[in-house]
Amino acid sequence: MNTNLGLSIDTLKQYTINMIDQCDRILDLSVKCMLNQDIEGCKKVINQDDKIDELREYIRDRSIELLALKQPMAKDLRYIYALGSIAIELERIGDYAVNIAEESIKIGQDKYIKDLIDIPKMYEECKKMILGVKESLENEDEDLAREIALNDDNVDSLYDRVQEDCLKIMNDNPQTINQGVNLLFIGRYLERIGDHTTNICEKIIFAIKGEMIEIG
């Protein structure tokens, strides 16, 4: 890398890693508040999303500046493009964490219609993927990115179980429909977090190897 450009890309990369940390924290808080039915905590989740949006805008603007002013080539160009794209995926992860909090507020203090078993498992898989992409990006570990992306199958399988359980309960007792829909949305948002994390893995591989692939 050109030294000056390399320093700029390293800075952009660090902001992206910071954004991953923010997404990890907001997802932790969102799911914790959902499980504890902590309404005030859910409201804090919604307010914290602004930090993630600001990071996304900063990374976008700096990416454009680097492309316009430095005219990078080869791996430099791929990295700048990938980091800008990763920031978009991370913003969506933050949005889904907020969506989970919003659904939790709708449920309020009502007793859950089922034991929450698979939703927490979905969260654990998503968290593992988010931490994995952070390590992969930090270390430029292409193999780890591929491995982490395959974990999305676990998230999808768990979501299928959430759907099956909720739909059965809703069918047996129409009074559970409102909360059943809320839980289905929460499962769907976690499933989408897995998808966006997989997209990040693909972009890390592109930055490192120059391969535009689709996993899953």
Secondary structure in CASP SS format (residue, H / E / C, confidence):
PFRMAT SS
TARGET T0000
AUTHOR 0000-0000-0000
METHOD secondary structure of the structure
MODEL  1
M C 1.00
N C 1.00
T H 1.00
N H 1.00
L H 1.00
G H 1.00
L H 1.00
S H 1.00
I H 1.00
D H 1.00
T H 1.00
L H 1.00
K H 1.00
Q H 1.00
Y H 1.00
T H 1.00
I H 1.00
N H 1.00
M H 1.00
I H 1.00
D H 1.00
Q H 1.00
C H 1.00
D H 1.00
R H 1.00
I H 1.00
L H 1.00
D H 1.00
L H 1.00
S H 1.00
V H 1.00
K H 1.00
C H 1.00
M H 1.00
L H 1.00
N H 1.00
Q C 1.00
D C 1.00
I H 1.00
E H 1.00
G H 1.00
C H 1.00
K H 1.00
K H 1.00
V H 1.00
I H 1.00
N H 1.00
Q H 1.00
D H 1.00
D H 1.00
K H 1.00
I H 1.00
D H 1.00
E H 1.00
L H 1.00
R H 1.00
E H 1.00
Y H 1.00
I H 1.00
R H 1.00
D H 1.00
R H 1.00
S H 1.00
I H 1.00
E H 1.00
L H 1.00
L H 1.00
A H 1.00
L H 1.00
K H 1.00
Q C 1.00
P C 1.00
M C 1.00
A H 1.00
K H 1.00
D H 1.00
L H 1.00
R H 1.00
Y H 1.00
I H 1.00
Y H 1.00
A H 1.00
L H 1.00
G H 1.00
S H 1.00
I H 1.00
A H 1.00
I H 1.00
E H 1.00
L H 1.00
E H 1.00
R H 1.00
I H 1.00
G H 1.00
D H 1.00
Y H 1.00
A H 1.00
V H 1.00
N H 1.00
I H 1.00
A H 1.00
E H 1.00
E H 1.00
S H 1.00
I H 1.00
K H 1.00
I H 1.00
G C 1.00
Q C 1.00
D C 1.00
K C 1.00
Y C 1.00
I C 1.00
K C 1.00
D C 1.00
L C 1.00
I C 1.00
D H 1.00
I H 1.00
P H 1.00
K H 1.00
M H 1.00
Y H 1.00
E H 1.00
E H 1.00
C H 1.00
K H 1.00
K H 1.00
M H 1.00
I H 1.00
L H 1.00
G H 1.00
V H 1.00
K H 1.00
E H 1.00
S H 1.00
L H 1.00
E H 1.00
N H 1.00
E C 1.00
D C 1.00
E H 1.00
D H 1.00
L H 1.00
A H 1.00
R H 1.00
E H 1.00
I H 1.00
A H 1.00
L H 1.00
N C 1.00
D H 1.00
D H 1.00
N H 1.00
V H 1.00
D H 1.00
S H 1.00
L H 1.00
Y H 1.00
D H 1.00
R H 1.00
V H 1.00
Q H 1.00
E H 1.00
D H 1.00
C H 1.00
L H 1.00
K H 1.00
I H 1.00
M H 1.00
N H 1.00
D H 1.00
N C 1.00
P H 1.00
Q H 1.00
T H 1.00
I H 1.00
N H 1.00
Q H 1.00
G H 1.00
V H 1.00
N H 1.00
L H 1.00
L H 1.00
F H 1.00
I H 1.00
G H 1.00
R H 1.00
Y H 1.00
L H 1.00
E H 1.00
R H 1.00
I H 1.00
G H 1.00
D H 1.00
H H 1.00
T H 1.00
T H 1.00
N H 1.00
I H 1.00
C H 1.00
E H 1.00
K H 1.00
I H 1.00
I H 1.00
F H 1.00
A H 1.00
I H 1.00
K H 1.00
G C 1.00
E C 1.00
M C 1.00
I C 1.00
E C 1.00
I C 1.00
G C 1.00
END
